[in-house]
Amino acid sequence: MKPLMVWVALVIAGALPAPAQISAAAPILIDYPIPDLTEGSVDLGDMDGDGDLDLVMTGLLNNGNALSRVLVLEDSLFVSFVGGFPVVLSFKVYRRVPAILNQVWNGSAKWGDADGDGDGDLLLFGKTVVERVIGQPTVETVGELYINDGLNLVQAQSLQGLFAGDAAWGDYDGDGDQDFATCGAANPVPPYDQRTIIYRNAGGRFEPLSSGLPGTMLCTLGWGDMDGDGDLDLALTGESAQGSLSLVYEQVELGTFQPIDLGMPGLYLADLDWGDYDNDGRADLVISGGVLDPQLLRGLTVLFRSTPGGMVRVEAVLPNLLAGGVAWSDYDVDGDLDLILTGAAGVLGHRSGRVMINEGGQFRHEFLLAGLTQGDMTVGDYNGDGDDDFLIIGLNDESRPFANFMMNLTFPEFVPAGAVRR
């Protein structure tokens, strides 16, 4: 039974009141058996093509070992009592999938459809430990594309190895298949050799494009159509050989990118996301990261609205955070995009997070979250009940790896006893 149907059944039975209208509800922390990780990456995507969102996780465990893990979402059945009668209800549970992957950390793992068959293929970048027949194990950078053959993830193409970076799928050339961009350092020790690479999909094989983009590490990037012209532009923030940068690269013609100065300092330990929060057909941009300060670094979160005249910085009251994550989401399911943020106010600051609700282009603090740093965040309607949920990994205030799986209860759903982490 779908969660929304469960809620309707409970309302009919008199177990819950029927609200006059939908209003945002605080998320709850679900105690899924997923690993606590830092210096890693998480992404939700439909690996098995069944319509719900599966999970990939990479990073470092508390014992310092690297982990790459794929988990698929399955229904588990529970018996509950509604109006005194037993009712069989379903609850989504993640199950580990055996997959032969490089065990990586300090990189990026992203689902995408490389071969256009409708199921999730996987990009994987980061550091890994390579065992030697003779000599000590060594740390190397890896880049791999794994194709989903319907049963397994099969290593299909070796790519430039990168760490301390990011990757993002997007059809930049408008030919109907998925390309991707990636950034990071090619060498695990100095000189790091920063790279920013766009890979074009050529019939399922990926070819690097001579884009002229500056090489970056400690970077994040994302595709978005900021000018509404139908092609994808690229936002990029990170550390280049010339210093830190925070720029948007407009695609002025196919494969040619022109930098646009946002009029802001380069950010460290940053994250960004595109989303049309004002519903005008152009992608807007939010960036959260650290700026140099007498206290080393302080957090800064900036919102840019895309207008016919270009990118305009918006004065919005948003939490200034660094070393965390930021993502657009229609959290309250009212048709416009809200914001989810996590991180710390400064290098030594308290970790926190917020759900910020969009009300006519203004954002209000709605829910306080337990923030994590030095990790990653992914957002999606994992169980298909109509509202967005999210997962955050990273270090908590005790500097221990943690994983916060937050279920959105804007549409109430069945949660069995013991499933909530205290």
C-alpha positions, 0 to 999 in steps of 0.5 A, a space after each residue: 500500500 502506498 504511503 499516501 493511501 495508508 494516510 487516507 486509510 488512517 483518516 477514514 478510520 478516524 486515527 488521523 484528522 484530515 487537514 484543510 490543506 497541505 502544510 510542511 512537516 518537520 522531517 524525521 531521522 530514519 534509522 536505516 542500516 546505512 554506513 556512517 561516512 565522511 569525505 564521501 559522496 551520496 546520490 539517489 537514483 533509480 538503479 533497477 528501473 522500478 520507479 523508486 530511488 536507490 542509493 550509492 554511498 562512498 567515503 571513509 568509515 570511522 576506522 579510516 577504511 574506504 567504502 563504496 556501496 550500492 543499496 536498492 530500495 525494497 518493500 518490507 511488509 508490516 502488520 498494523 491495526 486500523 480501527 481494531 483490524 489488522 492491516 498489512 502495510 509496506 515500508 521502504 527498506 534499503 538492502 545492500 547489493 553485491 557490486 564489485 566497485 573501487 572502494 573510494 573516498 574524497 571523490 564523487 559518485 553519481 547515477 546517470 543513464 549513460 546508454 539510454 536504456 532507462 536504468 541507472 549507470 554509475 560514475 565513480 571518482 576518488 582516491 583508492 588504495 591499490 594493493 601491490 604484489 611487491 611493495 607497500 599499498 599505494 594511494 591512487 586516483 581513479 575514474 570509472 564508468 559502470 554500466 548497469 546490465 540489468 543485473 550488475 554494475 559492470 566496469 565499462 570505461 576507465 576515465 581520468 582519475 580525480 579526487 577532491 572534486 565533483 561530477 554532474 550529468 547533463 546533455 550539454 550538446 542537446 543530442 538526447 544522450 547524457 554527457 557529464 562534467 567532472 573536476 578534481 585533482 589528478 595526482 593524490 600528492 603535490 603537484 596535484 594537477 587540477 582538471 576540469 573536464 567535459 566528457 561527450 557521450 559518443 554512442 555510449 563511449 565518453 570522449 573528453 572535450 577541449 573546453 578551455 575550462 580552468 582546472 580545479 580541485 576542492 571543487 563543485 560544479 553543476 549544469 543549468 540553463 541560466 538564460 533559457 536558450 535551451 542549452 546548458 551552462 556550467 557553474 563552477 567553484 573551486 581552487 585553480 592554479 590562479 586561486 579560488 574561483 566562483 564563476 558561471 560559464 555560459 555556453 555561447 555556442 556548442 562546446 564553447 563556454 564564456 566565463 561570467 563574473 558573478 562579482 563575488 569572491 572565490 569560495 572554499 569548501 563550497 557546494 552549489 545547485 541550479 533551480 528555477 525558484 521564481 518559475 520564470 523558465 530560467 535556472 537560478 543559482 545558489 552557492 554556499 561555501 567559505 570566504 577568507 576571514 580573520 578566523 580562517 574561513 567564514 560561511 557565505 550563502 549567496 542566491 543569484 536570480 537569472 534575468 533577461 539581463 543576466 545573473 543578479 545577486 538577490 538579498 535573501 536571509 539565508 544561513 551562511 554555511 561552509 563545508 556542507 551541502 545546498 540543494 533546491 527542493 519543493 519541500 512543502 509541495 506547493 509548486 515552488 522550490 525551497 532550500 535545504 542547507 547544511 554545514 558550519 558557520 566557520 571552520 571551528 563553528 557549530 554544525 547545523 542545517 535548515 529547511 528554508 521555505 520559499 514564500 513568493 521569492 522570500 525564504 523563511 527558516 522552517 526546520 532546524 536540522 542536525 548539520 554535518 560537514 566534510 560530506 555530501 547531500 542528496 535529495 529526492 522522493 525516495 519512496 514515491 509518496 510525493 514529497 522530497 526526502 534527503 540524506 546527509 553524510 559527514 562529520 558531526 560535532 564530535 568529529 565522527 562520521 555520520 549519516 542522517 537519512 531524513 524522511 519528509 512527512 509533509 505527506 504523512 506515511 506509515 513508519 514502523 516502531 523502531 524505525 526512527 533514530 533517537 
